[in-house]
Amino acid sequence: MKGGQTEKDSLIGSIKCDSVDWVLFTLLQLICGVYLYLGLRVIKREYEEKAEAGYEFLEGDLKVTNYNIGKMIAVGIFGGMYATFSGIGAGMFFIP
């Protein structure tokens, strides 16, 4: 939608680094933050339900603590940055 260097290249009449571009970028970051929050709530709720039901956790199961969640978020952020800066797809970094 944003297109290229001129307003003619864009479907919405925006060019790189103008105010509309930054508003759209900020909106994207907010939406990603909301999805992260919702995903964390789902993970925590499922973990609590398993613990209450007496589920026997195995070695390698995710123990949902604030520290472990923080590590997961950090790996995701730095992994995404590494994949972007090196020019490889995120699947090349995360799947092995």
N, CA, C and O atoms as a CHARMM CRD file, in Angstrom:
* protein
*
  384
    1    1 MET  N      0.81100  -1.19000   0.00000 PROA 1      0.00000
    2    1 MET  CA     0.00000   0.00000   0.00000 PROA 1      0.00000
    3    1 MET  C      0.85700   1.25600   0.00000 PROA 1      0.00000
    4    1 MET  O      0.50500   2.25400  -0.63000 PROA 1      0.00000
    5    2 LYS  N      1.98800   1.20700   0.71100 PROA 2      0.00000
    6    2 LYS  CA     2.77900   2.42400   0.83900 PROA 2      0.00000
    7    2 LYS  C      3.50800   2.76300  -0.44500 PROA 2      0.00000
    8    2 LYS  O      3.74200   3.93800  -0.72700 PROA 2      0.00000
    9    3 GLY  N      3.87200   1.76400  -1.22500 PROA 3      0.00000
   10    3 GLY  CA     4.51300   2.04800  -2.49800 PROA 3      0.00000
   11    3 GLY  C      5.97100   2.41200  -2.36900 PROA 3      0.00000
   12    3 GLY  O      6.67200   1.89800  -1.49800 PROA 3      0.00000
   13    4 GLY  N      6.43400   3.30300  -3.23900 PROA 4      0.00000
   14    4 GLY  CA     7.85900   3.60800  -3.30900 PROA 4      0.00000
   15    4 GLY  C      8.21200   5.01400  -2.88000 PROA 4      0.00000
   16    4 GLY  O      7.77100   5.48800  -1.83300 PROA 4      0.00000
   17    5 GLN  N      9.01500   5.68100  -3.70200 PROA 5      0.00000
   18    5 GLN  CA     9.58600   6.97300  -3.34200 PROA 5      0.00000
   19    5 GLN  C      8.66300   8.15600  -3.63900 PROA 5      0.00000
   20    5 GLN  O      8.86400   9.23800  -3.08700 PROA 5      0.00000
   21    6 THR  N      7.66600   7.97600  -4.48900 PROA 6      0.00000
   22    6 THR  CA     6.77500   9.08600  -4.83600 PROA 6      0.00000
   23    6 THR  C      5.34600   8.72100  -4.49000 PROA 6      0.00000
   24    6 THR  O      5.02000   7.55300  -4.27900 PROA 6      0.00000
   25    7 GLU  N      4.49300   9.74000  -4.43600 PROA 7      0.00000
   26    7 GLU  CA     3.08600   9.51500  -4.11500 PROA 7      0.00000
   27    7 GLU  C      2.38800   8.69400  -5.19400 PROA 7      0.00000
   28    7 GLU  O      1.40800   8.00600  -4.90800 PROA 7      0.00000
   29    8 LYS  N      2.88000   8.75800  -6.42700 PROA 8      0.00000
   30    8 LYS  CA     2.27700   7.99700  -7.51700 PROA 8      0.00000
   31    8 LYS  C      2.47300   6.49200  -7.33700 PROA 8      0.00000
   32    8 LYS  O      1.65900   5.69600  -7.80300 PROA 8      0.00000
   33    9 ASP  N      3.56400   6.10300  -6.65500 PROA 9      0.00000
   34    9 ASP  CA     3.85800   4.68400  -6.43400 PROA 9      0.00000
   35    9 ASP  C      3.02000   4.07400  -5.31800 PROA 9      0.00000
   36    9 ASP  O      3.01500   2.85500  -5.14800 PROA 9      0.00000
   37   10 SER  N      2.32100   4.89200  -4.56500 PROA 10     0.00000
   38   10 SER  CA     1.60300   4.43200  -3.38200 PROA 10     0.00000
   39   10 SER  C      0.10100   4.40100  -3.62500 PROA 10     0.00000
   40   10 SER  O     -0.44800   5.28200  -4.28800 PROA 10     0.00000
   41   11 LEU  N     -0.56000   3.38400  -3.08500 PROA 11     0.00000
   42   11 LEU  CA    -2.02000   3.30600  -3.17400 PROA 11     0.00000
   43   11 LEU  C     -2.70800   4.31300  -2.26800 PROA 11     0.00000
   44   11 LEU  O     -3.83200   4.73300  -2.54400 PROA 11     0.00000
   45   12 ILE  N     -2.03300   4.70600  -1.18000 PROA 12     0.00000
   46   12 ILE  CA    -2.64500   5.62400  -0.22000 PROA 12     0.00000
   47   12 ILE  C     -2.02700   7.01800  -0.26600 PROA 12     0.00000
   48   12 ILE  O     -2.36300   7.86500   0.56100 PROA 12     0.00000
   49   13 GLY  N     -1.14100   7.26600  -1.20900 PROA 13     0.00000
   50   13 GLY  CA    -0.54700   8.59100  -1.35100 PROA 13     0.00000
   51   13 GLY  C      0.53100   8.90800  -0.33500 PROA 13     0.00000
   52   13 GLY  O      0.73900  10.07700  -0.00900 PROA 13     0.00000
   53   14 SER  N      1.21400   7.91100   0.16700 PROA 14     0.00000
   54   14 SER  CA     2.25400   8.09700   1.17600 PROA 14     0.00000
   55   14 SER  C      3.62200   7.85700   0.56400 PROA 14     0.00000
   56   14 SER  O      3.77100   7.03800  -0.34300 PROA 14     0.00000
   57   15 ILE  N      4.61500   8.57100   1.05900 PROA 15     0.00000
   58   15 ILE  CA     5.99200   8.33100   0.65100 PROA 15     0.00000
   59   15 ILE  C      6.81400   7.99400   1.88900 PROA 15     0.00000
   60   15 ILE  O      6.39200   8.24100   3.01900 PROA 15     0.00000
   61   16 LYS  N      7.98800   7.42700   1.65800 PROA 16     0.00000
   62   16 LYS  CA     8.83000   6.99500   2.77700 PROA 16     0.00000
   63   16 LYS  C      9.15900   8.16300   3.70100 PROA 16     0.00000
   64   16 LYS  O      9.47900   9.26300   3.25000 PROA 16     0.00000
   65   17 CYS  N      9.07300   7.89900   5.00000 PROA 17     0.00000
   66   17 CYS  CA     9.46700   8.80600   6.07700 PROA 17     0.00000
   67   17 CYS  C      8.61200  10.05800   6.17800 PROA 17     0.00000
   68   17 CYS  O      9.02800  11.01300   6.83300 PROA 17     0.00000
   69   18 ASP  N      7.43400  10.10100   5.55800 PROA 18     0.00000
   70   18 ASP  CA     6.54900  11.23000   5.81500 PROA 18     0.00000
   71   18 ASP  C      5.67100  10.88800   7.01500 PROA 18     0.00000
   72   18 ASP  O      5.77600   9.78800   7.55700 PROA 18     0.00000
   73   19 SER  N      4.83000  11.78600   7.42600 PROA 19     0.00000
   74   19 SER  CA     4.05800  11.58000   8.65200 PROA 19     0.00000
   75   19 SER  C      3.10500  10.39000   8.54500 PROA 19     0.00000
   76   19 SER  O      2.93400   9.65500   9.51800 PROA 19     0.00000
   77   20 VAL  N      2.48400  10.18600   7.38900 PROA 20     0.00000
   78   20 VAL  CA     1.57500   9.04900   7.22700 PROA 20     0.00000
   79   20 VAL  C      2.34300   7.73600   7.36400 PROA 20     0.00000
   80   20 VAL  O      1.84200   6.78200   7.95800 PROA 20     0.00000
   81   21 ASP  N      3.53500   7.68800   6.82800 PROA 21     0.00000
   82   21 ASP  CA     4.37200   6.49400   6.91700 PROA 21     0.00000
   83   21 ASP  C      4.67900   6.16100   8.37500 PROA 21     0.00000
   84   21 ASP  O      4.59800   4.99900   8.77300 PROA 21     0.00000
   85   22 TRP  N      5.02800   7.15900   9.16900 PROA 22     0.00000
   86   22 TRP  CA     5.35100   6.92500  10.57600 PROA 22     0.00000
   87   22 TRP  C      4.11500   6.55400  11.38300 PROA 22     0.00000
   88   22 TRP  O      4.19900   5.74600  12.30800 PROA 22     0.00000
   89   23 VAL  N      2.97300   7.13200  11.04400 PROA 23     0.00000
   90   23 VAL  CA     1.73300   6.76000  11.74100 PROA 23     0.00000
   91   23 VAL  C      1.40000   5.30000  11.46200 PROA 23     0.00000
   92   23 VAL  O      1.04000   4.56100  12.37800 PROA 23     0.00000
   93   24 LEU  N      1.51700   4.87500  10.20000 PROA 24     0.00000
   94   24 LEU  CA     1.25100   3.48200   9.85500 PROA 24     0.00000
   95   24 LEU  C      2.22900   2.53800  10.55200 PROA 24     0.00000
   96   24 LEU  O      1.83500   1.46500  11.00800 PROA 24     0.00000
   97   25 PHE  N      3.49500   2.92700  10.63700 PROA 25     0.00000
   98   25 PHE  CA     4.49500   2.10500  11.31900 PROA 25     0.00000
   99   25 PHE  C      4.16900   1.97800  12.80600 PROA 25     0.00000
  100   25 PHE  O      4.25500   0.89000  13.37500 PROA 25     0.00000
  101   26 THR  N      3.79500   3.09300  13.42900 PROA 26     0.00000
  102   26 THR  CA     3.43800   3.06900  14.84800 PROA 26     0.00000
  103   26 THR  C      2.19700   2.20900  15.07300 PROA 26     0.00000
  104   26 THR  O      2.13200   1.45300  16.04200 PROA 26     0.00000
  105   27 LEU  N      1.21800   2.32200  14.18500 PROA 27     0.00000
  106   27 LEU  CA     0.01800   1.49800  14.27700 PROA 27     0.00000
  107   27 LEU  C      0.36200   0.00900  14.17100 PROA 27     0.00000
  108   27 LEU  O     -0.18600  -0.81400  14.90400 PROA 27     0.00000
  109   28 LEU  N      1.26200  -0.32600  13.26300 PROA 28     0.00000
  110   28 LEU  CA     1.70500  -1.71600  13.12000 PROA 28     0.00000
  111   28 LEU  C      2.35300  -2.21900  14.40600 PROA 28     0.00000
  112   28 LEU  O      2.09500  -3.34500  14.82900 PROA 28     0.00000
  113   29 GLN  N      3.19700  -1.39100  15.03200 PROA 29     0.00000
  114   29 GLN  CA     3.85500  -1.79700  16.27400 PROA 29     0.00000
  115   29 GLN  C      2.84000  -2.00700  17.39500 PROA 29     0.00000
  116   29 GLN  O      2.96700  -2.94400  18.18200 PROA 29     0.00000
  117   30 LEU  N      1.83800  -1.13800  17.46600 PROA 30     0.00000
  118   30 LEU  CA     0.80100  -1.28800  18.49400 PROA 30     0.00000
  119   30 LEU  C     -0.00500  -2.57000  18.28400 PROA 30     0.00000
  120   30 LEU  O     -0.30300  -3.28100  19.24400 PROA 30     0.00000
  121   31 ILE  N     -0.35200  -2.86200  17.04700 PROA 31     0.00000
  122   31 ILE  CA    -1.09400  -4.09200  16.75100 PROA 31     0.00000
  123   31 ILE  C     -0.25900  -5.31600  17.12200 PROA 31     0.00000
  124   31 ILE  O     -0.78200  -6.27500  17.68800 PROA 31     0.00000
  125   32 CYS  N      1.02400  -5.28900  16.80800 PROA 32     0.00000
  126   32 CYS  CA     1.90400  -6.40700  17.17800 PROA 32     0.00000
  127   32 CYS  C      1.98200  -6.56100  18.68900 PROA 32     0.00000
  128   32 CYS  O      2.00500  -7.68300  19.19500 PROA 32     0.00000
  129   33 GLY  N      2.02400  -5.45000  19.41400 PROA 33     0.00000
  130   33 GLY  CA     2.04900  -5.50300  20.87000 PROA 33     0.00000
  131   33 GLY  C      0.78300  -6.11300  21.44600 PROA 33     0.00000
  132   33 GLY  O      0.84100  -6.87800  22.40800 PROA 33     0.00000
  133   34 VAL  N     -0.36100  -5.78000  20.86200 PROA 34     0.00000
  134   34 VAL  CA    -1.63100  -6.34400  21.31800 PROA 34     0.00000
  135   34 VAL  C     -1.65100  -7.85800  21.09100 PROA 34     0.00000
  136   34 VAL  O     -2.06700  -8.61300  21.97000 PROA 34     0.00000
  137   35 TYR  N     -1.20600  -8.29800  19.92100 PROA 35     0.00000
  138   35 TYR  CA    -1.16500  -9.73800  19.64900 PROA 35     0.00000
  139   35 TYR  C     -0.17900 -10.45900  20.56800 PROA 35     0.00000
  140   35 TYR  O     -0.44400 -11.58600  20.98600 PROA 35     0.00000
  141   36 LEU  N      0.93900  -9.83500  20.88500 PROA 36     0.00000
  142   36 LEU  CA     1.88500 -10.42800  21.82400 PROA 36     0.00000
  143   36 LEU  C      1.23900 -10.59900  23.19000 PROA 36     0.00000
  144   36 LEU  O      1.35700 -11.65500  23.81200 PROA 36     0.00000
  145   37 TYR  N      0.56100  -9.56400  23.65400 PROA 37     0.00000
  146   37 TYR  CA    -0.11900  -9.62300  24.95100 PROA 37     0.00000
  147   37 TYR  C     -1.17900 -10.72900  24.97500 PROA 37     0.00000
  148   37 TYR  O     -1.25200 -11.50400  25.92900 PROA 37     0.00000
  149   38 LEU  N     -1.98900 -10.79500  23.93000 PROA 38     0.00000
  150   38 LEU  CA    -3.02600 -11.82400  23.87200 PROA 38     0.00000
  151   38 LEU  C     -2.42500 -13.23000  23.82900 PROA 38     0.00000
  152   38 LEU  O     -2.93500 -14.14200  24.48000 PROA 38     0.00000
  153   39 GLY  N     -1.35900 -13.40600  23.07500 PROA 39     0.00000
  154   39 GLY  CA    -0.69000 -14.69900  23.01200 PROA 39     0.00000
  155   39 GLY  C     -0.12300 -15.11700  24.35800 PROA 39     0.00000
  156   39 GLY  O     -0.20700 -16.28500  24.73700 PROA 39     0.00000
  157   40 LEU  N      0.45700 -14.15900  25.08400 PROA 40     0.00000
  158   40 LEU  CA     0.99900 -14.46900  26.40900 PROA 40     0.00000
  159   40 LEU  C     -0.10800 -14.86000  27.37700 PROA 40     0.00000
  160   40 LEU  O      0.07900 -15.75200  28.20400 PROA 40     0.00000
  161   41 ARG  N     -1.24800 -14.20700  27.28400 PROA 41     0.00000
  162   41 ARG  CA    -2.37400 -14.57400  28.15400 PROA 41     0.00000
  163   41 ARG  C     -2.83600 -15.99200  27.88000 PROA 41     0.00000
  164   41 ARG  O     -3.13600 -16.73800  28.81200 PROA 41     0.00000
  165   42 VAL  N     -2.89900 -16.37500  26.60800 PROA 42     0.00000
  166   42 VAL  CA    -3.32300 -17.73500  26.24900 PROA 42     0.00000
  167   42 VAL  C     -2.32400 -18.75600  26.79400 PROA 42     0.00000
  168   42 VAL  O     -2.71900 -19.76700  27.37500 PROA 42     0.00000
  169   43 ILE  N     -1.02900 -18.49000  26.60700 PROA 43     0.00000
  170   43 ILE  CA     0.00000 -19.41700  27.08600 PROA 43     0.00000
  171   43 ILE  C     -0.07700 -19.58200  28.60000 PROA 43     0.00000
  172   43 ILE  O     -0.02100 -20.70200  29.10600 PROA 43     0.00000
  173   44 LYS  N     -0.20500 -18.47500  29.32300 PROA 44     0.00000
  174   44 LYS  CA    -0.27200 -18.54800  30.78600 PROA 44     0.00000
  175   44 LYS  C     -1.52600 -19.28500  31.24900 PROA 44     0.00000
  176   44 LYS  O     -1.46500 -20.08500  32.18300 PROA 44     0.00000
  177   45 ARG  N     -2.66100 -19.02200  30.60400 PROA 45     0.00000
  178   45 ARG  CA    -3.90700 -19.67500  31.00400 PROA 45     0.00000
  179   45 ARG  C     -3.82400 -21.18200  30.77500 PROA 45     0.00000
  180   45 ARG  O     -4.23500 -21.96200  31.63400 PROA 45     0.00000
  181   46 GLU  N     -3.29500 -21.59600  29.62400 PROA 46     0.00000
  182   46 GLU  CA    -3.17200 -23.02700  29.34700 PROA 46     0.00000
  183   46 GLU  C     -2.22500 -23.70400  30.33400 PROA 46     0.00000
  184   46 GLU  O     -2.48500 -24.82600  30.76800 PROA 46     0.00000
  185   47 TYR  N     -1.13000 -23.03300  30.69200 PROA 47     0.00000
  186   47 TYR  CA    -0.18900 -23.59600  31.65600 PROA 47     0.00000
  187   47 TYR  C     -0.85900 -23.76200  33.02400 PROA 47     0.00000
  188   47 TYR  O     -0.70800 -24.79400  33.67700 PROA 47     0.00000
  189   48 GLU  N     -1.59600 -22.74300  33.44600 PROA 48     0.00000
  190   48 GLU  CA    -2.27600 -22.81800  34.73500 PROA 48     0.00000
  191   48 GLU  C     -3.33300 -23.92200  34.75100 PROA 48     0.00000
  192   48 GLU  O     -3.48100 -24.61700  35.75600 PROA 48     0.00000
  193   49 GLU  N     -4.06900 -24.09100  33.65000 PROA 49     0.00000
  194   49 GLU  CA    -5.06500 -25.15600  33.57200 PROA 49     0.00000
  195   49 GLU  C     -4.41100 -26.52800  33.66100 PROA 49     0.00000
  196   49 GLU  O     -4.93600 -27.42400  34.32200 PROA 49     0.00000
  197   50 LYS  N     -3.27200 -26.69800  33.00100 PROA 50     0.00000
  198   50 LYS  CA    -2.55900 -27.98100  33.08300 PROA 50     0.00000
  199   50 LYS  C     -2.08000 -28.24700  34.50200 PROA 50     0.00000
  200   50 LYS  O     -2.20300 -29.36200  35.00800 PROA 50     0.00000
  201   51 ALA  N     -1.53100 -27.21600  35.14200 PROA 51     0.00000
  202   51 ALA  CA    -1.02300 -27.38900  36.51000 PROA 51     0.00000
  203   51 ALA  C     -2.15900 -27.73000  37.47200 PROA 51     0.00000
  204   51 ALA  O     -1.99700 -28.59200  38.33600 PROA 51     0.00000
  205   52 GLU  N     -3.30400 -27.06500  37.33200 PROA 52     0.00000
  206   52 GLU  CA    -4.44500 -27.34000  38.20600 PROA 52     0.00000
  207   52 GLU  C     -5.01700 -28.74100  37.97800 PROA 52     0.00000
  208   52 GLU  O     -5.52800 -29.35900  38.91200 PROA 52     0.00000
  209   53 ALA  N     -4.93400 -29.24200  36.75300 PROA 53     0.00000
  210   53 ALA  CA    -5.47300 -30.56200  36.42900 PROA 53     0.00000
  211   53 ALA  C     -4.51800 -31.68300  36.83100 PROA 53     0.00000
  212   53 ALA  O     -4.85300 -32.86200  36.71000 PROA 53     0.00000
  213   54 GLY  N     -3.33300 -31.31800  37.30700 PROA 54     0.00000
  214   54 GLY  CA    -2.37700 -32.33000  37.73800 PROA 54     0.00000
  215   54 GLY  C     -1.54300 -32.90100  36.60700 PROA 54     0.00000
  216   54 GLY  O     -0.99400 -33.99600  36.73000 PROA 54     0.00000
  217   55 TYR  N     -1.44400 -32.17400  35.51500 PROA 55     0.00000
  218   55 TYR  CA    -0.63800 -32.62600  34.37800 PROA 55     0.00000
  219   55 TYR  C      0.80600 -32.81000  34.82300 PROA 55     0.00000
  220   55 TYR  O      1.36600 -31.95200  35.50500 PROA 55     0.00000
  221   56 GLU  N      1.40000 -33.92200  34.43900 PROA 56     0.00000
  222   56 GLU  CA     2.79200 -34.19200  34.78300 PROA 56     0.00000
  223   56 GLU  C      3.68100 -33.64600  33.66800 PROA 56     0.00000
  224   56 GLU  O      3.75100 -34.20900  32.57600 PROA 56     0.00000
  225   57 PHE  N      4.35000 -32.54700  33.96400 PROA 57     0.00000
  226   57 PHE  CA     5.19700 -31.91000  32.97600 PROA 57     0.00000
  227   57 PHE  C      6.44300 -32.74900  32.73200 PROA 57     0.00000
  228   57 PHE  O      7.02600 -33.29700  33.66800 PROA 57     0.00000
  229   58 LEU  N      6.84300 -32.84600  31.48400 PROA 58     0.00000
  230   58 LEU  CA     8.01300 -33.61800  31.09300 PROA 58     0.00000
  231   58 LEU  C      9.19700 -32.70100  30.88000 PROA 58     0.00000
  232   58 LEU  O      9.05200 -31.48300  30.77900 PROA 58     0.00000
  233   59 GLU  N     10.36500 -33.30400  30.81400 PROA 59     0.00000
  234   59 GLU  CA    11.56500 -32.52800  30.51700 PROA 59     0.00000
  235   59 GLU  C     11.40600 -31.92600  29.11500 PROA 59     0.00000
  236   59 GLU  O     11.06400 -32.62500  28.16100 PROA 59     0.00000
  237   60 GLY  N     11.65100 -30.66300  29.01600 PROA 60     0.00000
  238   60 GLY  CA    11.49700 -29.98600  27.73100 PROA 60     0.00000
  239   60 GLY  C     10.19200 -29.22000  27.60300 PROA 60     0.00000
  240   60 GLY  O     10.06500 -28.37600  26.71600 PROA 60     0.00000
  241   61 ASP  N      9.21200 -29.49200  28.46900 PROA 61     0.00000
  242   61 ASP  CA     7.98100 -28.71300  28.46100 PROA 61     0.00000
  243   61 ASP  C      8.28200 -27.29100  28.93100 PROA 61     0.00000
  244   61 ASP  O      9.14200 -27.07600  29.78400 PROA 61     0.00000
  245   62 LEU  N      7.57100 -26.34200  28.36900 PROA 62     0.00000
  246   62 LEU  CA     7.75200 -24.94600  28.75300 PROA 62     0.00000
  247   62 LEU  C      7.14300 -24.70800  30.12100 PROA 62     0.00000
  248   62 LEU  O      5.95400 -24.94300  30.33500 PROA 62     0.00000
  249   63 LYS  N      7.96400 -24.24300  31.03700 PROA 63     0.00000
  250   63 LYS  CA     7.46400 -23.81700  32.33200 PROA 63     0.00000
  251   63 LYS  C      7.24100 -22.31200  32.22500 PROA 63     0.00000
  252   63 LYS  O      8.19100 -21.54300  32.07400 PROA 63     0.00000
  253   64 VAL  N      5.99400 -21.90500  32.30400 PROA 64     0.00000
  254   64 VAL  CA     5.63000 -20.51600  32.05400 PROA 64     0.00000
  255   64 VAL  C      5.91500 -19.67800  33.29800 PROA 64     0.00000
  256   64 VAL  O      5.11000 -19.61500  34.22600 PROA 64     0.00000
  257   65 THR  N      7.07400 -19.04300  33.28900 PROA 65     0.00000
  258   65 THR  CA     7.44800 -18.07400  34.30700 PROA 65     0.00000
  259   65 THR  C      7.76900 -16.77000  33.59300 PROA 65     0.00000
  260   65 THR  O      8.00200 -16.75500  32.38400 PROA 65     0.00000
  261   66 ASN  N      7.78100 -15.68900  34.33900 PROA 66     0.00000
  262   66 ASN  CA     8.09800 -14.40300  33.71900 PROA 66     0.00000
  263   66 ASN  C      9.49300 -14.42300  33.09000 PROA 66     0.00000
  264   66 ASN  O      9.70700 -13.83100  32.03200 PROA 66     0.00000
  265   67 TYR  N     10.43100 -15.09800  33.73400 PROA 67     0.00000
  266   67 TYR  CA    11.79400 -15.18600  33.19300 PROA 67     0.00000
  267   67 TYR  C     11.81600 -15.93800  31.86500 PROA 67     0.00000
  268   67 TYR  O     12.43400 -15.48500  30.90200 PROA 67     0.00000
  269   68 ASN  N     11.13900 -17.09100  31.81300 PROA 68     0.00000
  270   68 ASN  CA    11.11400 -17.87900  30.57700 PROA 68     0.00000
  271   68 ASN  C     10.37900 -17.15900  29.45200 PROA 68     0.00000
  272   68 ASN  O     10.79000 -17.23300  28.29400 PROA 68     0.00000
  273   69 ILE  N      9.29500 -16.46600  29.78500 PROA 69     0.00000
  274   69 ILE  CA     8.57400 -15.69600  28.77500 PROA 69     0.00000
  275   69 ILE  C      9.45900 -14.56500  28.25400 PROA 69     0.00000
  276   69 ILE  O      9.48300 -14.30200  27.05200 PROA 69     0.00000
  277   70 GLY  N     10.17700 -13.90400  29.13900 PROA 70     0.00000
  278   70 GLY  CA    11.10000 -12.84700  28.72400 PROA 70     0.00000
  279   70 GLY  C     12.18100 -13.37000  27.79100 PROA 70     0.00000
  280   70 GLY  O     12.54900 -12.71600  26.81600 PROA 70     0.00000
  281   71 LYS  N     12.68800 -14.57200  28.10900 PROA 71     0.00000
  282   71 LYS  CA    13.69600 -15.17300  27.22300 PROA 71     0.00000
  283   71 LYS  C     13.10900 -15.48000  25.85400 PROA 71     0.00000
  284   71 LYS  O     13.76200 -15.25600  24.83500 PROA 71     0.00000
  285   72 MET  N     11.87300 -15.99600  25.82100 PROA 72     0.00000
  286   72 MET  CA    11.22400 -16.29700  24.54000 PROA 72     0.00000
  287   72 MET  C     11.05600 -15.03900  23.69800 PROA 72     0.00000
  288   72 MET  O     11.31300 -15.05300  22.49500 PROA 72     0.00000
  289   73 ILE  N     10.62800 -13.96100  24.32600 PROA 73     0.00000
  290   73 ILE  CA    10.44000 -12.70400  23.59700 PROA 73     0.00000
  291   73 ILE  C     11.77100 -12.18500  23.08400 PROA 73     0.00000
  292   73 ILE  O     11.86200 -11.72900  21.94400 PROA 73     0.00000
  293   74 ALA  N     12.81600 -12.25100  23.92400 PROA 74     0.00000
  294   74 ALA  CA    14.13300 -11.76500  23.51300 PROA 74     0.00000
  295   74 ALA  C     14.68200 -12.57800  22.34400 PROA 74     0.00000
  296   74 ALA  O     15.23300 -12.00700  21.40300 PROA 74     0.00000
  297   75 VAL  N     14.54000 -13.89500  22.38900 PROA 75     0.00000
  298   75 VAL  CA    15.01200 -14.73700  21.28200 PROA 75     0.00000
  299   75 VAL  C     14.26100 -14.39300  20.00400 PROA 75     0.00000
  300   75 VAL  O     14.85700 -14.34400  18.92800 PROA 75     0.00000
  301   76 GLY  N     12.96200 -14.15600  20.11200 PROA 76     0.00000
  302   76 GLY  CA    12.17400 -13.79300  18.93900 PROA 76     0.00000
  303   76 GLY  C     12.60600 -12.47000  18.33800 PROA 76     0.00000
  304   76 GLY  O     12.73100 -12.34800  17.11900 PROA 76     0.00000
  305   77 ILE  N     12.83600 -11.47600  19.19000 PROA 77     0.00000
  306   77 ILE  CA    13.24000 -10.15700  18.69600 PROA 77     0.00000
  307   77 ILE  C     14.63000 -10.21100  18.07000 PROA 77     0.00000
  308   77 ILE  O     14.82600  -9.74700  16.94700 PROA 77     0.00000
  309   78 PHE  N     15.58700 -10.77400  18.78900 PROA 78     0.00000
  310   78 PHE  CA    16.95400 -10.80800  18.25600 PROA 78     0.00000
  311   78 PHE  C     17.08100 -11.77200  17.07900 PROA 78     0.00000
  312   78 PHE  O     17.87000 -11.53500  16.16500 PROA 78     0.00000
  313   79 GLY  N     16.30900 -12.85500  17.09900 PROA 79     0.00000
  314   79 GLY  CA    16.31000 -13.76800  15.95400 PROA 79     0.00000
  315   79 GLY  C     15.75500 -13.09600  14.71000 PROA 79     0.00000
  316   79 GLY  O     16.29500 -13.25900  13.61600 PROA 79     0.00000
  317   80 GLY  N     14.68500 -12.34700  14.87600 PROA 80     0.00000
  318   80 GLY  CA    14.12000 -11.61200  13.74900 PROA 80     0.00000
  319   80 GLY  C     15.07300 -10.55500  13.22000 PROA 80     0.00000
  320   80 GLY  O     15.18400 -10.36200  12.01000 PROA 80     0.00000
  321   81 MET  N     15.76500  -9.86200  14.13400 PROA 81     0.00000
  322   81 MET  CA    16.74400  -8.85600  13.70100 PROA 81     0.00000
  323   81 MET  C     17.91000  -9.51100  12.96800 PROA 81     0.00000
  324   81 MET  O     18.36800  -9.00600  11.94300 PROA 81     0.00000
  325   82 TYR  N     18.38800 -10.63500  13.49700 PROA 82     0.00000
  326   82 TYR  CA    19.49700 -11.33500  12.85300 PROA 82     0.00000
  327   82 TYR  C     19.10100 -11.79300  11.45300 PROA 82     0.00000
  328   82 TYR  O     19.86300 -11.63300  10.49900 PROA 82     0.00000
  329   83 ALA  N     17.89900 -12.36600  11.34000 PROA 83     0.00000
  330   83 ALA  CA    17.43500 -12.83700  10.04100 PROA 83     0.00000
  331   83 ALA  C     17.29600 -11.67300   9.06100 PROA 83     0.00000
  332   83 ALA  O     17.63100 -11.80700   7.88400 PROA 83     0.00000
  333   84 THR  N     16.80800 -10.54200   9.53900 PROA 84     0.00000
  334   84 THR  CA    16.64700  -9.37400   8.67400 PROA 84     0.00000
  335   84 THR  C     17.99400  -8.82200   8.24000 PROA 84     0.00000
  336   84 THR  O     18.19600  -8.54800   7.05700 PROA 84     0.00000
  337   85 PHE  N     18.91300  -8.65500   9.17200 PROA 85     0.00000
  338   85 PHE  CA    20.20900  -8.05800   8.84500 PROA 85     0.00000
  339   85 PHE  C     21.07300  -8.95500   7.97600 PROA 85     0.00000
  340   85 PHE  O     21.87500  -8.46600   7.18100 PROA 85     0.00000
  341   86 SER  N     20.91500 -10.27200   8.12300 PROA 86     0.00000
  342   86 SER  CA    21.74800 -11.17500   7.33000 PROA 86     0.00000
  343   86 SER  C     21.12000 -11.50900   5.98300 PROA 86     0.00000
  344   86 SER  O     21.78100 -12.07800   5.11400 PROA 86     0.00000
  345   87 GLY  N     19.85300 -11.16000   5.80300 PROA 87     0.00000
  346   87 GLY  CA    19.20400 -11.38100   4.52600 PROA 87     0.00000
  347   87 GLY  C     18.62300 -12.77100   4.34400 PROA 87     0.00000
  348   87 GLY  O     18.20000 -13.13000   3.24500 PROA 87     0.00000
  349   88 ILE  N     18.59900 -13.55300   5.40900 PROA 88     0.00000
  350   88 ILE  CA    17.98200 -14.87800   5.29700 PROA 88     0.00000
  351   88 ILE  C     16.55200 -14.79800   5.79000 PROA 88     0.00000
  352   88 ILE  O     16.18200 -13.84800   6.48000 PROA 88     0.00000
  353   89 GLY  N     15.76300 -15.76900   5.45000 PROA 89     0.00000
  354   89 GLY  CA    14.39600 -15.82000   5.94100 PROA 89     0.00000
  355   89 GLY  C     14.37600 -16.23900   7.40300 PROA 89     0.00000
  356   89 GLY  O     15.29500 -16.90700   7.87500 PROA 89     0.00000
  357   90 ALA  N     13.34600 -15.85300   8.10500 PROA 90     0.00000
  358   90 ALA  CA    13.25100 -16.19100   9.53000 PROA 90     0.00000
  359   90 ALA  C     13.18700 -17.69200   9.74100 PROA 90     0.00000
  360   90 ALA  O     13.64300 -18.18600  10.77200 PROA 90     0.00000
  361   91 GLY  N     12.63300 -18.42800   8.79100 PROA 91     0.00000
  362   91 GLY  CA    12.55900 -19.87900   8.90700 PROA 91     0.00000
  363   91 GLY  C     13.93000 -20.52400   8.95000 PROA 91     0.00000
  364   91 GLY  O     14.11700 -21.53800   9.62300 PROA 91     0.00000
  365   92 MET  N     14.88700 -19.95400   8.24600 PROA 92     0.00000
  366   92 MET  CA    16.26100 -20.48200   8.25000 PROA 92     0.00000
  367   92 MET  C     16.87100 -20.36100   9.64100 PROA 92     0.00000
  368   92 MET  O     17.71800 -21.17000  10.01900 PROA 92     0.00000
  369   93 PHE  N     16.44600 -19.35400  10.40900 PROA 93     0.00000
  370   93 PHE  CA    17.01300 -19.12700  11.72600 PROA 93     0.00000
  371   93 PHE  C     16.27400 -19.89300  12.81200 PROA 93     0.00000
  372   93 PHE  O     16.91100 -20.48300  13.68500 PROA 93     0.00000
  373   94 PHE  N     14.95000 -19.89900  12.77900 PROA 94     0.00000
  374   94 PHE  CA    14.17000 -20.45600  13.86800 PROA 94     0.00000
  375   94 PHE  C     13.89900 -21.95000  13.76000 PROA 94     0.00000
  376   94 PHE  O     13.77900 -22.61300  14.79100 PROA 94     0.00000
  377   95 ILE  N     13.79700 -22.51000  12.55700 PROA 95     0.00000
  378   95 ILE  CA    13.37800 -23.89700  12.41500 PROA 95     0.00000
  379   95 ILE  C     14.45600 -24.91400  12.80600 PROA 95     0.00000
  380   95 ILE  O     14.10300 -25.91200  13.43400 PROA 95     0.00000
  381   96 PRO  N     15.73600 -24.73800  12.48200 PROA 96     0.00000
  382   96 PRO  CA    16.71000 -25.75800  12.86800 PROA 96     0.00000
  383   96 PRO  C     16.74800 -25.91900  14.37300 PROA 96     0.00000
  384   96 PRO  O     17.51100 -26.73600  14.88800 PROA 96     0.00000
